[in-house]
Amino acid sequence: MSDVKQKSSNVVWHDTQVTTAMRETLNGHRGAVLWFTGLSGAGKSTLANAVEERLHQMKARTFVIDGDNVRHGLCADLSFSDDDRVENIRRVGEVAGLFVQAGVLTLTAFISPFRADREKVRAIVGENFIEVHCNTALEICESRDVKGLYRKARAGEIADFTGISSPYEAPENPEICVDTGSDNLSACVDQVIAYLQAHGVITK
Amino acid sequence: MSDVKQKSSNVVWHDTQVTTAMRETLNGHRGAVLWFTGLSGAGKSTLANAVEERLHQMKARTFVIDGDNVRHGLCADLSFSDDDRVENIRRVGEVAGLFVQAGVLTLTAFISPFRADREKVRAIVGENFIEVHCNTALEICESRDVKGLYRKARAGEIADFTGISSPYEAPENPEICVDTGSDNLSACVDQVIAYLQAHGVITK
């Protein structure tokens, strides 16, 4: 620390700026959002976490935003009403945009069933938005029913359940479509990594 | 990509997890929030940006969250009413908490005049919350009046202006108190960096 204190209120302080490009250079990769969308049970979270693990092994800076870590925090004030679901996805999109500015490879795992909501996020994030459709058929998701949610939805115990009593609008032109219903996990991870390499997001 | 597709819906997918500790090891420093608080014109943003620049030169992973990049995005739906100001700081605290999980040294620059709000953020972020009081006297901030806001507040054109018509509750035990009214910028940056080194947040 400086021993000389300038006791003046007129000291001029100049603004500096660390830019996204500078952070990306330090990281050795671009910031981007991998937006995993698909039905409940399609494998979004599992795939997102597995892709993150692979990227971390490649020394990329990564973060997964999923329902659990926002529904209990940033979006704890939101219900599951239509309006609040829209707001939930909007906030996640805004946060993902901040992470991209920070140069982080950001992975999100939300059903995000409506095209309009996903397109809003694309508008927020810009060219660094990569939509990943976890394309597992409803029958397979329902037969897995890991959390028992489909059974409850069929029994009428959960209202507006995507695929049962509320629509899932599949992406029309996703950057990546993963056959999460049939492929093994490792093959799905390979497919996502290959996309990132082919598009210069990561260079290794 | 694998050429062999397992056409089975019973493929078992195991969850993996990249932890904050793993990200911190990769980064070579801990994730933490430097929460700069102080009056309008105290030098919060300028100091936060200058600290970020120094940390970036040291190859730390950094990000600054400031009013501009959340008021136009994540918090664009909020007004400047009392309730919405509280919500603004809450959301920023939650986002800062996510950045800490991502292993990032996160810097925020908000007046955040109320102790209760800052303590809420401390509760969200936990032990990695570092409160930095930019302790510039009101008279100095008002004499600088870089944005002309004090003049407008004195003229009654801005309601509830911190320091003029709304209180600023100074931190009682901030981790760092910076004499942003008298010290030169470089000395203030030195003081923050020295704190981070002394407390093992950064190791260089």
Chai-1 contact restraints between the chains, C-beta under 6 A:
chainA,res_idxA,chainB,res_idxB,connection_type,confidence,min_distance_angstrom,max_distance_angstrom,comment,restraint_id
A,M1,B,A187,contact,1.0,0.0,6.0,A-B,restraint_1
A,M1,B,D190,contact,1.0,0.0,6.0,A-B,restraint_2
A,M1,B,Q191,contact,1.0,0.0,6.0,A-B,restraint_3
A,S2,B,A187,contact,1.0,0.0,6.0,A-B,restraint_4
A,K5,B,S182,contact,1.0,0.0,6.0,A-B,restraint_5
A,K5,B,D183,contact,1.0,0.0,6.0,A-B,restraint_6
A,Q6,B,N184,contact,1.0,0.0,6.0,A-B,restraint_7
A,K7,B,S182,contact,1.0,0.0,6.0,A-B,restraint_8
A,S9,B,I140,contact,1.0,0.0,6.0,A-B,restraint_9
A,V11,B,N184,contact,1.0,0.0,6.0,A-B,restraint_10
A,W13,B,T46,contact,1.0,0.0,6.0,A-B,restraint_11
A,W13,B,L185,contact,1.0,0.0,6.0,A-B,restraint_12
A,D15,B,T46,contact,1.0,0.0,6.0,A-B,restraint_13
A,D15,B,N49,contact,1.0,0.0,6.0,A-B,restraint_14
A,T16,B,N49,contact,1.0,0.0,6.0,A-B,restraint_15
A,T16,B,A50,contact,1.0,0.0,6.0,A-B,restraint_16
A,T16,B,E53,contact,1.0,0.0,6.0,A-B,restraint_17
A,V18,B,E52,contact,1.0,0.0,6.0,A-B,restraint_18
A,V18,B,E53,contact,1.0,0.0,6.0,A-B,restraint_19
A,V18,B,H56,contact,1.0,0.0,6.0,A-B,restraint_20
A,T46,B,W13,contact,1.0,0.0,6.0,A-B,restraint_21
A,T46,B,D15,contact,1.0,0.0,6.0,A-B,restraint_22
A,N49,B,D15,contact,1.0,0.0,6.0,A-B,restraint_23
A,N49,B,T16,contact,1.0,0.0,6.0,A-B,restraint_24
A,A50,B,T16,contact,1.0,0.0,6.0,A-B,restraint_25
A,E52,B,V18,contact,1.0,0.0,6.0,A-B,restraint_26
A,E53,B,T16,contact,1.0,0.0,6.0,A-B,restraint_27
A,E53,B,V18,contact,1.0,0.0,6.0,A-B,restraint_28
A,H56,B,V18,contact,1.0,0.0,6.0,A-B,restraint_29
A,F63,B,A102,contact,1.0,0.0,6.0,A-B,restraint_30
A,G73,B,E94,contact,1.0,0.0,6.0,A-B,restraint_31
A,L74,B,E94,contact,1.0,0.0,6.0,A-B,restraint_32
A,E94,B,G73,contact,1.0,0.0,6.0,A-B,restraint_33
A,E94,B,L74,contact,1.0,0.0,6.0,A-B,restraint_34
A,V95,B,V95,contact,1.0,0.0,6.0,A-B,restraint_35
A,A102,B,F63,contact,1.0,0.0,6.0,A-B,restraint_36
A,I140,B,S9,contact,1.0,0.0,6.0,A-B,restraint_37
A,S182,B,K5,contact,1.0,0.0,6.0,A-B,restraint_38
A,S182,B,K7,contact,1.0,0.0,6.0,A-B,restraint_39
A,D183,B,K5,contact,1.0,0.0,6.0,A-B,restraint_40
A,N184,B,Q6,contact,1.0,0.0,6.0,A-B,restraint_41
A,N184,B,V11,contact,1.0,0.0,6.0,A-B,restraint_42
A,L185,B,W13,contact,1.0,0.0,6.0,A-B,restraint_43
A,A187,B,M1,contact,1.0,0.0,6.0,A-B,restraint_44
A,A187,B,S2,contact,1.0,0.0,6.0,A-B,restraint_45
A,D190,B,M1,contact,1.0,0.0,6.0,A-B,restraint_46
A,Q191,B,M1,contact,1.0,0.0,6.0,A-B,restraint_47
